[in-house]
Amino acid sequence: MDISDKATEREEQDRDIALHQRKPEGPAATGQCLYCEDPLPPGKRWCCTACRDDWEFIQK
Ligand SMILES: [Zn+2]
């Protein structure tokens, strides 16, 4: 009897995805790393966390 458990698990996954997709601030993805301008797949804004951190740093 794990149908409800599976449903709960699915809801939690959906919520995780929604949280990760929600970007409260910042620019749209351009196809390039916003910091070092390396080409990136669609939807990515930085090539690595170091670029993201540096970009965030220079925004301030
Ligand atoms: Zn980069």
N, CA, C, O and the ligand as a Tripos MOL2 file, in Angstrom:
@<TRIPOS>MOLECULE
protein
  241   239    61     0     0
PROTEIN
NO_CHARGES

@<TRIPOS>ATOM
      1 N           0.8500   -1.2130    0.0000 N.3       1 MET1
      2 CA          0.0000    0.0000    0.0000 C.3       1 MET1
      3 C           0.8730    1.2460    0.0000 C.2       1 MET1
      4 O           0.9010    1.9930    0.9780 O.2       1 MET1
      5 N           1.5730    1.4640   -1.0790 N.am      2 ASP2
      6 CA          2.4880    2.6070   -1.0920 C.3       2 ASP2
      7 C           2.0960    3.6470   -2.1440 C.2       2 ASP2
      8 O           2.9060    4.4820   -2.5460 O.2       2 ASP2
      9 N           0.8540    3.5760   -2.5740 N.am      3 ILE3
     10 CA          0.4640    4.5270   -3.6290 C.3       3 ILE3
     11 C           0.5220    5.9630   -3.0990 C.2       3 ILE3
     12 O           1.0200    6.8630   -3.7750 O.2       3 ILE3
     13 N           0.0100    6.1630   -1.8900 N.am      4 SER4
     14 CA          0.0350    7.5250   -1.3530 C.3       4 SER4
     15 C           1.4670    7.9710   -1.0650 C.2       4 SER4
     16 O           1.8020    9.1470   -1.2090 O.2       4 SER4
     17 N           2.3070    7.0180   -0.6580 N.am      5 ASP5
     18 CA          3.7060    7.3760   -0.4450 C.3       5 ASP5
     19 C           4.3440    7.8540   -1.7400 C.2       5 ASP5
     20 O           5.0780    8.8420   -1.7550 O.2       5 ASP5
     21 N           4.0600    7.1460   -2.8260 N.am      6 LYS6
     22 CA          4.6270    7.5580   -4.1110 C.3       6 LYS6
     23 C           4.1190    8.9430   -4.4990 C.2       6 LYS6
     24 O           4.8700    9.7630   -5.0280 O.2       6 LYS6
     25 N           2.8460    9.1960   -4.2320 N.am      7 ALA7
     26 CA          2.2920   10.5060   -4.5830 C.3       7 ALA7
     27 C           2.9970   11.5990   -3.7960 C.2       7 ALA7
     28 O           3.3210   12.6570   -4.3350 O.2       7 ALA7
     29 N           3.2280   11.3380   -2.5290 N.am      8 THR8
     30 CA          3.9180   12.3390   -1.7110 C.3       8 THR8
     31 C           5.3310   12.5660   -2.2190 C.2       8 THR8
     32 O           5.8100   13.6970   -2.2890 O.2       8 THR8
     33 N           5.9840   11.4750   -2.5700 N.am      9 GLU9
     34 CA          7.3520   11.5990   -3.0770 C.3       9 GLU9
     35 C           7.3590   12.4420   -4.3510 C.2       9 GLU9
     36 O           8.2210   13.2990   -4.5450 O.2       9 GLU9
     37 N           6.3900   12.1810   -5.2010 N.am     10 ARG10
     38 CA          6.3040   12.9280   -6.4620 C.3      10 ARG10
     39 C           6.0640   14.4190   -6.1920 C.2      10 ARG10
     40 O           6.6610   15.2800   -6.8380 O.2      10 ARG10
     41 N           5.1900   14.7070   -5.2360 N.am     11 GLU11
     42 CA          4.9330   16.1150   -4.9200 C.3      11 GLU11
     43 C           6.1960   16.8030   -4.4240 C.2      11 GLU11
     44 O           6.4710   17.9510   -4.7750 O.2      11 GLU11
     45 N           6.9560   16.0930   -3.6100 N.am     12 GLU12
     46 CA          8.1760   16.6990   -3.0870 C.3      12 GLU12
     47 C           9.1700   16.9530   -4.2130 C.2      12 GLU12
     48 O           9.8560   17.9740   -4.2200 O.2      12 GLU12
     49 N           9.2470   16.0300   -5.1610 N.am     13 GLN13
     50 CA         10.1520   16.2340   -6.2890 C.3      13 GLN13
     51 C           9.7150   17.4480   -7.1040 C.2      13 GLN13
     52 O          10.5390   18.2710   -7.5030 O.2      13 GLN13
     53 N           8.4110   17.5470   -7.3440 N.am     14 ASP14
     54 CA          7.9080   18.6940   -8.1060 C.3      14 ASP14
     55 C           8.2280   19.9950   -7.3890 C.2      14 ASP14
     56 O           8.5930   20.9930   -8.0120 O.2      14 ASP14
     57 N           8.0860   19.9680   -6.0700 N.am     15 ARG15
     58 CA          8.3430   21.1910   -5.3230 C.3      15 ARG15
     59 C           9.8350   21.5480   -5.3900 C.2      15 ARG15
     60 O          10.1970   22.7180   -5.5180 O.2      15 ARG15
     61 N          10.6850   20.5320   -5.3030 N.am     16 ASP16
     62 CA         12.1150   20.7900   -5.4150 C.3      16 ASP16
     63 C          12.4330   21.4120   -6.7680 C.2      16 ASP16
     64 O          13.1950   22.3760   -6.8510 O.2      16 ASP16
     65 N          11.8540   20.8650   -7.8130 N.am     17 ILE17
     66 CA         12.1210   21.3910   -9.1550 C.3      17 ILE17
     67 C          11.6550   22.8380   -9.2350 C.2      17 ILE17
     68 O          12.3580   23.6920   -9.7760 O.2      17 ILE17
     69 N          10.4740   23.1140   -8.6990 N.am     18 ALA18
     70 CA          9.9480   24.4800   -8.7560 C.3      18 ALA18
     71 C          10.8610   25.4330   -8.0000 C.2      18 ALA18
     72 O          11.1030   26.5510   -8.4560 O.2      18 ALA18
     73 N          11.3620   25.0100   -6.8690 N.am     19 LEU19
     74 CA         12.2420   25.8630   -6.0820 C.3      19 LEU19
     75 C          13.5210   26.1630   -6.8490 C.2      19 LEU19
     76 O          14.0110   27.2920   -6.8440 O.2      19 LEU19
     77 N          14.0550   25.1390   -7.5100 N.am     20 HIS20
     78 CA         15.3080   25.3490   -8.2140 C.3      20 HIS20
     79 C          15.1190   26.1830   -9.4700 C.2      20 HIS20
     80 O          16.0360   26.8820   -9.9010 O.2      20 HIS20
     81 N          13.9350   26.1110  -10.0540 N.am     21 GLN21
     82 CA         13.7070   26.8710  -11.2830 C.3      21 GLN21
     83 C          13.3750   28.3170  -10.9800 C.2      21 GLN21
     84 O          13.5460   29.1890  -11.8310 O.2      21 GLN21
     85 N          12.9000   28.5760   -9.7730 N.am     22 ARG22
     86 CA         12.5120   29.9510   -9.4670 C.3      22 ARG22
     87 C          13.7490   30.8090   -9.2280 C.2      22 ARG22
     88 O          14.5190   30.5490   -8.3030 O.2      22 ARG22
     89 N          13.9360   31.8070  -10.0420 N.am     23 LYS23
     90 CA         15.0710   32.7140   -9.8830 C.3      23 LYS23
     91 C          14.5080   34.0890   -9.5310 C.2      23 LYS23
     92 O          14.0410   34.8040  -10.4180 O.2      23 LYS23
     93 N          14.5440   34.4620   -8.2910 N.am     24 PRO24
     94 CA         13.9100   35.7030   -7.8720 C.3      24 PRO24
     95 C          14.5740   36.9340   -8.4650 C.2      24 PRO24
     96 O          13.9360   37.9810   -8.5660 O.2      24 PRO24
     97 N          15.7910   36.8410   -8.8450 N.am     25 GLU25
     98 CA         16.4770   37.9960   -9.3970 C.3      25 GLU25
     99 C          17.5520   37.5310  -10.3560 C.2      25 GLU25
    100 O          17.8740   36.3440  -10.4140 O.2      25 GLU25
    101 N          18.1010   38.4590  -11.1000 N.am     26 GLY26
    102 CA         19.1790   38.1170  -12.0010 C.3      26 GLY26
    103 C          18.7350   38.1300  -13.4400 C.2      26 GLY26
    104 O          17.5380   38.1720  -13.7270 O.2      26 GLY26
    105 N          19.6800   38.0950  -14.3410 N.am     27 PRO27
    106 CA         19.4000   38.2220  -15.7700 C.3      27 PRO27
    107 C          18.9530   36.8990  -16.3800 C.2      27 PRO27
    108 O          19.0550   35.8460  -15.7520 O.2      27 PRO27
    109 N          18.4690   36.9680  -17.5840 N.am     28 ALA28
    110 CA         18.1020   35.7590  -18.3130 C.3      28 ALA28
    111 C          19.3420   35.1010  -18.8900 C.2      28 ALA28
    112 O          20.3740   35.7420  -19.0870 O.2      28 ALA28
    113 N          19.2210   33.8190  -19.1540 N.am     29 ALA29
    114 CA         20.3270   33.1100  -19.7850 C.3      29 ALA29
    115 C          20.5250   33.6260  -21.2060 C.2      29 ALA29
    116 O          19.5550   33.8700  -21.9240 O.2      29 ALA29
    117 N          21.7630   33.7880  -21.6020 N.am     30 THR30
    118 CA         22.0630   34.3370  -22.9260 C.3      30 THR30
    119 C          22.7260   33.3150  -23.8300 C.2      30 THR30
    120 O          23.0000   33.6050  -24.9950 O.2      30 THR30
    121 N          22.9880   32.1130  -23.3060 N.am     31 GLY31
    122 CA         23.7420   31.1380  -24.0870 C.3      31 GLY31
    123 C          25.2410   31.2370  -23.8440 C.2      31 GLY31
    124 O          26.0280   30.4490  -24.3680 O.2      31 GLY31
    125 N          25.6170   32.2300  -23.0330 N.am     32 GLN32
    126 CA         27.0160   32.3830  -22.6610 C.3      32 GLN32
    127 C          27.1040   32.5100  -21.1520 C.2      32 GLN32
    128 O          26.1640   32.9630  -20.4990 O.2      32 GLN32
    129 N          28.2280   32.1110  -20.6110 N.am     33 CYS33
    130 CA         28.4880   32.3960  -19.2060 C.3      33 CYS33
    131 C          28.4670   33.9020  -19.0040 C.2      33 CYS33
    132 O          29.1360   34.6380  -19.7280 O.2      33 CYS33
    133 N          27.7070   34.3570  -18.0290 N.am     34 LEU34
    134 CA         27.5750   35.7970  -17.8220 C.3      34 LEU34
    135 C          28.8580   36.4130  -17.2740 C.2      34 LEU34
    136 O          28.9990   37.6360  -17.2320 O.2      34 LEU34
    137 N          29.7790   35.5710  -16.8610 N.am     35 TYR35
    138 CA         31.0170   36.1010  -16.2920 C.3      35 TYR35
    139 C          32.1830   35.9660  -17.2660 C.2      35 TYR35
    140 O          32.8590   36.9500  -17.5660 O.2      35 TYR35
    141 N          32.4200   34.7620  -17.7570 N.am     36 CYS36
    142 CA         33.5890   34.5580  -18.6240 C.3      36 CYS36
    143 C          33.2020   34.3930  -20.0860 C.2      36 CYS36
    144 O          34.0740   34.2710  -20.9470 O.2      36 CYS36
    145 N          31.8920   34.3870  -20.3790 N.am     37 GLU37
    146 CA         31.3820   34.3450  -21.7480 C.3      37 GLU37
    147 C          31.6880   33.0490  -22.4690 C.2      37 GLU37
    148 O          31.6890   33.0210  -23.7000 O.2      37 GLU37
    149 N          31.9440   31.9870  -21.7480 N.am     38 ASP38
    150 CA         32.0280   30.6800  -22.3740 C.3      38 ASP38
    151 C          30.6560   30.3030  -22.9190 C.2      38 ASP38
    152 O          29.6410   30.6250  -22.3020 O.2      38 ASP38
    153 N          30.6080   29.6290  -24.0590 N.am     39 PRO39
    154 CA         29.3120   29.1680  -24.5670 C.3      39 PRO39
    155 C          28.7010   28.1320  -23.6290 C.2      39 PRO39
    156 O          29.3930   27.2670  -23.0930 O.2      39 PRO39
    157 N          27.3820   28.2430  -23.4440 N.am     40 LEU40
    158 CA         26.6770   27.3690  -22.5140 C.3      40 LEU40
    159 C          25.4280   26.8170  -23.1770 C.2      40 LEU40
    160 O          24.9020   27.4160  -24.1150 O.2      40 LEU40
    161 N          24.9480   25.6710  -22.6910 N.am     41 PRO41
    162 CA         23.6600   25.1620  -23.1680 C.3      41 PRO41
    163 C          22.5380   26.0970  -22.7450 C.2      41 PRO41
    164 O          22.6890   26.8540  -21.7860 O.2      41 PRO41
    165 N          21.4090   26.0490  -23.4560 N.am     42 PRO42
    166 CA         20.2870   26.9420  -23.1320 C.3      42 PRO42
    167 C          19.8500   26.7980  -21.6840 C.2      42 PRO42
    168 O          19.7760   25.6890  -21.1550 O.2      42 PRO42
    169 N          19.5620   27.9240  -21.0470 N.am     43 GLY43
    170 CA         19.0420   27.9130  -19.6900 C.3      43 GLY43
    171 C          20.1010   28.0660  -18.6340 C.2      43 GLY43
    172 O          19.7900   28.3770  -17.4840 O.2      43 GLY43
    173 N          21.3660   27.8490  -19.0050 N.am     44 LYS44
    174 CA         22.4360   28.0540  -18.0190 C.3      44 LYS44
    175 C          22.9550   29.4740  -18.1410 C.2      44 LYS44
    176 O          23.0070   30.0390  -19.2330 O.2      44 LYS44
    177 N          23.3410   30.0470  -16.9990 N.am     45 ARG45
    178 CA         23.8280   31.4270  -17.0240 C.3      45 ARG45
    179 C          25.3010   31.5210  -16.6630 C.2      45 ARG45
    180 O          25.9640   32.5120  -16.9700 O.2      45 ARG45
    181 N          25.8050   30.4910  -16.0150 N.am     46 TRP46
    182 CA         27.2340   30.4910  -15.6810 C.3      46 TRP46
    183 C          27.7780   29.1110  -15.9610 C.2      46 TRP46
    184 O          27.0460   28.1250  -15.8830 O.2      46 TRP46
    185 N          29.0570   29.0300  -16.2880 N.am     47 CYS47
    186 CA         29.6540   27.7350  -16.6240 C.3      47 CYS47
    187 C          30.0050   26.9600  -15.3700 C.2      47 CYS47
    188 O          30.1480   25.7380  -15.4160 O.2      47 CYS47
    189 N          30.1440   27.6540  -14.2500 N.am     48 CYS48
    190 CA         30.5270   26.9810  -13.0260 C.3      48 CYS48
    191 C          30.1410   27.8560  -11.8400 C.2      48 CYS48
    192 O          29.8250   29.0340  -12.0040 O.2      48 CYS48
    193 N          30.1700   27.2840  -10.6740 N.am     49 THR49
    194 CA         29.7620   28.0490   -9.5020 C.3      49 THR49
    195 C          30.7480   29.1720   -9.2070 C.2      49 THR49
    196 O          30.3600   30.2050   -8.6610 O.2      49 THR49
    197 N          32.0080   28.9880   -9.5570 N.am     50 ALA50
    198 CA         32.9950   30.0450   -9.3190 C.3      50 ALA50
    199 C          32.6550   31.2780  -10.1450 C.2      50 ALA50
    200 O          32.7560   32.4030   -9.6560 O.2      50 ALA50
    201 N          32.2500   31.0710  -11.4000 N.am     51 CYS51
    202 CA         31.8530   32.2050  -12.2410 C.3      51 CYS51
    203 C          30.5990   32.8550  -11.6610 C.2      51 CYS51
    204 O          30.4980   34.0810  -11.6290 O.2      51 CYS51
    205 N          29.6590   32.0570  -11.2100 N.am     52 ARG52
    206 CA         28.4440   32.6320  -10.6380 C.3      52 ARG52
    207 C          28.7820   33.4750   -9.4050 C.2      52 ARG52
    208 O          28.2750   34.5850   -9.2390 O.2      52 ARG52
    209 N          29.6400   32.9350   -8.5530 N.am     53 ASP53
    210 CA         30.0010   33.6620   -7.3290 C.3      53 ASP53
    211 C          30.7250   34.9590   -7.6770 C.2      53 ASP53
    212 O          30.4570   36.0030   -7.0820 O.2      53 ASP53
    213 N          31.6490   34.8920   -8.6450 N.am     54 ASP54
    214 CA         32.3660   36.1110   -9.0220 C.3      54 ASP54
    215 C          31.4170   37.1210   -9.6430 C.2      54 ASP54
    216 O          31.5200   38.3210   -9.3910 O.2      54 ASP54
    217 N          30.4920   36.6270  -10.4560 N.am     55 TRP55
    218 CA         29.5350   37.5350  -11.0940 C.3      55 TRP55
    219 C          28.6810   38.2050  -10.0130 C.2      55 TRP55
    220 O          28.4650   39.4170  -10.0410 O.2      55 TRP55
    221 N          28.2060   37.4100   -9.0730 N.am     56 GLU56
    222 CA         27.3890   37.9830   -7.9920 C.3      56 GLU56
    223 C          28.1960   39.0080   -7.2120 C.2      56 GLU56
    224 O          27.6710   40.0350   -6.7820 O.2      56 GLU56
    225 N          29.4670   38.7200   -7.0380 N.am     57 PHE57
    226 CA         30.3120   39.6380   -6.2750 C.3      57 PHE57
    227 C          30.4220   40.9860   -6.9780 C.2      57 PHE57
    228 O          30.3170   42.0300   -6.3350 O.2      57 PHE57
    229 N          30.6340   40.9720   -8.2990 N.am     58 ILE58
    230 CA         30.8140   42.2420   -9.0010 C.3      58 ILE58
    231 C          29.5020   42.9870   -9.2050 C.2      58 ILE58
    232 O          29.5070   44.1590   -9.5820 O.2      58 ILE58
    233 N          28.3700   42.3150   -8.9590 N.am     59 GLN59
    234 CA         27.0890   43.0140   -9.0690 C.3      59 GLN59
    235 C          26.8490   43.9660   -7.9200 C.2      59 GLN59
    236 O          26.0180   44.8700   -8.0080 O.2      59 GLN59
    237 N          27.5800   43.7570   -6.8420 N.am     60 LYS60
    238 CA         27.2870   44.5470   -5.6500 C.3      60 LYS60
    239 C          28.0210   45.8840   -5.6520 C.2      60 LYS60
    240 O          27.8790   46.6670   -4.7130 O.2      60 LYS60
    241 ZN         32.2610   31.0730  -16.7430 Zn       61 ZN61
@<TRIPOS>BOND
     1     1     2 1
     2     2     3 1
     3     3     4 2
     4     3     5 am
     5     5     6 1
     6     6     7 1
     7     7     8 2
     8     7     9 am
     9     9    10 1
    10    10    11 1
    11    11    12 2
    12    11    13 am
    13    13    14 1
    14    14    15 1
    15    15    16 2
    16    15    17 am
    17    17    18 1
    18    18    19 1
    19    19    20 2
    20    19    21 am
    21    21    22 1
    22    22    23 1
    23    23    24 2
    24    23    25 am
    25    25    26 1
    26    26    27 1
    27    27    28 2
    28    27    29 am
    29    29    30 1
    30    30    31 1
    31    31    32 2
    32    31    33 am
    33    33    34 1
    34    34    35 1
    35    35    36 2
    36    35    37 am
    37    37    38 1
    38    38    39 1
    39    39    40 2
    40    39    41 am
    41    41    42 1
    42    42    43 1
    43    43    44 2
    44    43    45 am
    45    45    46 1
    46    46    47 1
    47    47    48 2
    48    47    49 am
    49    49    50 1
    50    50    51 1
    51    51    52 2
    52    51    53 am
    53    53    54 1
    54    54    55 1
    55    55    56 2
    56    55    57 am
    57    57    58 1
    58    58    59 1
    59    59    60 2
    60    59    61 am
    61    61    62 1
    62    62    63 1
    63    63    64 2
    64    63    65 am
    65    65    66 1
    66    66    67 1
    67    67    68 2
    68    67    69 am
    69    69    70 1
    70    70    71 1
    71    71    72 2
    72    71    73 am
    73    73    74 1
    74    74    75 1
    75    75    76 2
    76    75    77 am
    77    77    78 1
    78    78    79 1
    79    79    80 2
    80    79    81 am
    81    81    82 1
    82    82    83 1
    83    83    84 2
    84    83    85 am
    85    85    86 1
    86    86    87 1
    87    87    88 2
    88    87    89 am
    89    89    90 1
    90    90    91 1
    91    91    92 2
    92    91    93 am
    93    93    94 1
    94    94    95 1
    95    95    96 2
    96    95    97 am
    97    97    98 1
    98    98    99 1
    99    99   100 2
   100    99   101 am
   101   101   102 1
   102   102   103 1
   103   103   104 2
   104   103   105 am
   105   105   106 1
   106   106   107 1
   107   107   108 2
   108   107   109 am
   109   109   110 1
   110   110   111 1
   111   111   112 2
   112   111   113 am
   113   113   114 1
   114   114   115 1
   115   115   116 2
   116   115   117 am
   117   117   118 1
   118   118   119 1
   119   119   120 2
   120   119   121 am
   121   121   122 1
   122   122   123 1
   123   123   124 2
   124   123   125 am
   125   125   126 1
   126   126   127 1
   127   127   128 2
   128   127   129 am
   129   129   130 1
   130   130   131 1
   131   131   132 2
   132   131   133 am
   133   133   134 1
   134   134   135 1
   135   135   136 2
   136   135   137 am
   137   137   138 1
   138   138   139 1
   139   139   140 2
   140   139   141 am
   141   141   142 1
   142   142   143 1
   143   143   144 2
   144   143   145 am
   145   145   146 1
   146   146   147 1
   147   147   148 2
   148   147   149 am
   149   149   150 1
   150   150   151 1
   151   151   152 2
   152   151   153 am
   153   153   154 1
   154   154   155 1
   155   155   156 2
   156   155   157 am
   157   157   158 1
   158   158   159 1
   159   159   160 2
   160   159   161 am
   161   161   162 1
   162   162   163 1
   163   163   164 2
   164   163   165 am
   165   165   166 1
   166   166   167 1
   167   167   168 2
   168   167   169 am
   169   169   170 1
   170   170   171 1
   171   171   172 2
   172   171   173 am
   173   173   174 1
   174   174   175 1
   175   175   176 2
   176   175   177 am
   177   177   178 1
   178   178   179 1
   179   179   180 2
   180   179   181 am
   181   181   182 1
   182   182   183 1
   183   183   184 2
   184   183   185 am
   185   185   186 1
   186   186   187 1
   187   187   188 2
   188   187   189 am
   189   189   190 1
   190   190   191 1
   191   191   192 2
   192   191   193 am
   193   193   194 1
   194   194   195 1
   195   195   196 2
   196   195   197 am
   197   197   198 1
   198   198   199 1
   199   199   200 2
   200   199   201 am
   201   201   202 1
   202   202   203 1
   203   203   204 2
   204   203   205 am
   205   205   206 1
   206   206   207 1
   207   207   208 2
   208   207   209 am
   209   209   210 1
   210   210   211 1
   211   211   212 2
   212   211   213 am
   213   213   214 1
   214   214   215 1
   215   215   216 2
   216   215   217 am
   217   217   218 1
   218   218   219 1
   219   219   220 2
   220   219   221 am
   221   221   222 1
   222   222   223 1
   223   223   224 2
   224   223   225 am
   225   225   226 1
   226   226   227 1
   227   227   228 2
   228   227   229 am
   229   229   230 1
   230   230   231 1
   231   231   232 2
   232   231   233 am
   233   233   234 1
   234   234   235 1
   235   235   236 2
   236   235   237 am
   237   237   238 1
   238   238   239 1
   239   239   240 2
@<TRIPOS>SUBSTRUCTURE
     1 MET1         2 RESIDUE 1 A MET
     2 ASP2         6 RESIDUE 1 A ASP
     3 ILE3        10 RESIDUE 1 A ILE
     4 SER4        14 RESIDUE 1 A SER
     5 ASP5        18 RESIDUE 1 A ASP
     6 LYS6        22 RESIDUE 1 A LYS
     7 ALA7        26 RESIDUE 1 A ALA
     8 THR8        30 RESIDUE 1 A THR
     9 GLU9        34 RESIDUE 1 A GLU
    10 ARG10       38 RESIDUE 1 A ARG
    11 GLU11       42 RESIDUE 1 A GLU
    12 GLU12       46 RESIDUE 1 A GLU
    13 GLN13       50 RESIDUE 1 A GLN
    14 ASP14       54 RESIDUE 1 A ASP
    15 ARG15       58 RESIDUE 1 A ARG
    16 ASP16       62 RESIDUE 1 A ASP
    17 ILE17       66 RESIDUE 1 A ILE
    18 ALA18       70 RESIDUE 1 A ALA
    19 LEU19       74 RESIDUE 1 A LEU
    20 HIS20       78 RESIDUE 1 A HIS
    21 GLN21       82 RESIDUE 1 A GLN
    22 ARG22       86 RESIDUE 1 A ARG
    23 LYS23       90 RESIDUE 1 A LYS
    24 PRO24       94 RESIDUE 1 A PRO
    25 GLU25       98 RESIDUE 1 A GLU
    26 GLY26      102 RESIDUE 1 A GLY
    27 PRO27      106 RESIDUE 1 A PRO
    28 ALA28      110 RESIDUE 1 A ALA
    29 ALA29      114 RESIDUE 1 A ALA
    30 THR30      118 RESIDUE 1 A THR
    31 GLY31      122 RESIDUE 1 A GLY
    32 GLN32      126 RESIDUE 1 A GLN
    33 CYS33      130 RESIDUE 1 A CYS
    34 LEU34      134 RESIDUE 1 A LEU
    35 TYR35      138 RESIDUE 1 A TYR
    36 CYS36      142 RESIDUE 1 A CYS
    37 GLU37      146 RESIDUE 1 A GLU
    38 ASP38      150 RESIDUE 1 A ASP
    39 PRO39      154 RESIDUE 1 A PRO
    40 LEU40      158 RESIDUE 1 A LEU
    41 PRO41      162 RESIDUE 1 A PRO
    42 PRO42      166 RESIDUE 1 A PRO
    43 GLY43      170 RESIDUE 1 A GLY
    44 LYS44      174 RESIDUE 1 A LYS
    45 ARG45      178 RESIDUE 1 A ARG
    46 TRP46      182 RESIDUE 1 A TRP
    47 CYS47      186 RESIDUE 1 A CYS
    48 CYS48      190 RESIDUE 1 A CYS
    49 THR49      194 RESIDUE 1 A THR
    50 ALA50      198 RESIDUE 1 A ALA
    51 CYS51      202 RESIDUE 1 A CYS
    52 ARG52      206 RESIDUE 1 A ARG
    53 ASP53      210 RESIDUE 1 A ASP
    54 ASP54      214 RESIDUE 1 A ASP
    55 TRP55      218 RESIDUE 1 A TRP
    56 GLU56      222 RESIDUE 1 A GLU
    57 PHE57      226 RESIDUE 1 A PHE
    58 ILE58      230 RESIDUE 1 A ILE
    59 GLN59      234 RESIDUE 1 A GLN
    60 LYS60      238 RESIDUE 1 A LYS
    61 ZN61       241 GROUP 0 **** ****
